[in-house]
Structure formats: structure tokens, C-alpha cells
Amino acid sequence: MVFTASRSRAWLAVAAVVAAACAAVPAGAVAASGDLVPGVTSPPARHVRFDRNCPPNGPRVASPQTPPDQDVDGDGRPDYFMGSWTFVNDRSYGLVVTLWCLKRRPATRVVNGHRRLRHFNDLFALQLATRAGPGQPLITRVAPRRPICPFVEGINLGLGFRPHACLGIAQPPFDQIPPVVAWISINPHLPGDDLPNEKAQETLFWPQPDGTVAQAQIVETRTGGHRFIGYFAVGGAVKPGQALSPPERTALIAEMNADKQRARVDNRGCAQPSFGSGPGSA
């Protein structure tokens, strides 16, 4: 498998896991000299069977380890560090993408008319930090406060660029900045579903040359409609969702559908954010 930078998203591999569904850059992303070190920073050994679930669990839920686990959403509970990816190009532009599992309070849901404690209630969140050039500070542009998997026991899909523990899946070229970072989450509509009118969400982030990050989300409704929220980097420009042309919307929907279809077939058990090329990245 190879990384491509074509105009349409060309993903490396697809994975799906069922999961229940700001901070400083994690240790390991920055060298002692202060320079960024390209590559993957893996989470600590959790000593549970499903260490990449959110929360990491098996017969029991893993206890947070501080560091690298820390409270990133300000609720006083340490959140799980699930890995980070550091990219640095030949112009010293840097991007650090960190995956967190947010620790939530116990919650309940209604199952067959009875209120039951949710088996898992923790949620994945992404953090993006950029460095615009040599001598520039590393700044968190996207704080991990908003969950990217809002559905009850949603299917969270990552495509490519796994830690080495996910064998057989290609690693990215860390000397290039991925044009887009993405995550897709599908609603299985299980008992207790509190978003019954939503079928899926895809969250997209486009790093910009000045260090900012364009953020957008595509929400697919249960009736097959789509909402375009935020700012999309398409056609060589950043534009709000309401300004997307019909062809641009059609292309984004087609890519989202392809991601969902492949993810339902390929399940390697290592959900991670996807890094690739998207519309307007050429």
C-alpha cells in the first residue's frame, strides 16, 4: 500500500471497531532539543485484552496512567492517551495528531423499557497541533473537548496509519503533511440510541499553510439527507458548508459512502484517525 496525494481521497487501509462511544502535546512528540520527531508515539501498555477500545478494557477497565494520561477536557478526570502521529515536512511545518479517550461519568440508557447502566460511556476525541515553520511554537488548533464518536456503541472507522501493533497496515510518510485528517462514526441504532435521526458523521480537518486548521463535519441523516457543517477546504479554497457547490457536495458524499462501505468489510480492530488527500487538496 502506498500513500497517494490525488484529488480524491486515496486511503491506505480500513479498520473498524465497536466502541462505546486544551491539553499539552503528549510526551514523545517533541524531542529534548525542542524539535518535532516524526513518527508514531504509542500509548502505554494497559494490560487489558482490548487496549485500543475506548475505554481500554477486558474483564475490567484499565486504570489511567499519568503520564501520559491526563485531564484534557477539564472535567477533573484523567483521560486516556491513545497514541499520536507527528508529521514534519521539508519546510519544517509540523503537525501532531493525538487520539484521546475521554473519561465520562457513568450514564444510563433505556433498554426494553428499563433503565440500564451503559456498559461503556467514554468517547474518542482528536487533538491537532501545528507548527507553521522553523522557530515557531507548536500550537493546539483543535482541542480534544468534542467527541468524534457521539453514538451509543457506535462503529468508529479509521483508515490507515496504525501503530505497529496493528500488523499488516502501512505507515504513512511522516515527512509529508497529510492534506486531510478524517474520522467517520456510524450509528448502529442500538437500544438507548439518543441520536436516532442520525445515521453517520464524518469529521474532517485540513491543515493550512499558516498553521490554522479548517474543520468540518458531514452528518448523514437516517432519511438519507446530509448536513454540511463548518469550513471545507475544497477547490483550492476554504469555504463554509452552505457555499459548497452541488458537485462538491456530491463528491464529499460519494467519498463518505465509500469509506462506510469499505469499513463494513474490513475490520482489523485498530480504529485510528485517517490521514489522506481530499477534495481540493491537489
Buried (B, 14 or more C-beta within 10 A) or exposed (E): EEBEEEBBBBBBBBBBBBBBBBBBBBEBBBEEEEEBBBBBBBBBEBEBEBBBBBBBBEEEBBBBBEEBBBBBBEEEBBBBBBBBBBBBBEEBBBBBBBBBBBBBEEEEBEEEEEEEEBEBBBBBBBBBBBBBEEEEEBBBBBBBBBBBBBBBBBBBBBBBBBBEBBEEBEBBBBEBBBBBBBBBBBBEBEEBBEBEEBBBBBBBBBBEEEBBBBBBBBBBEEEEEBEBBBBBBBBEEBBEBEEBEEEBBEBBBEBBEBBBEBBEEBBBBBBBBBBBBBBBBE
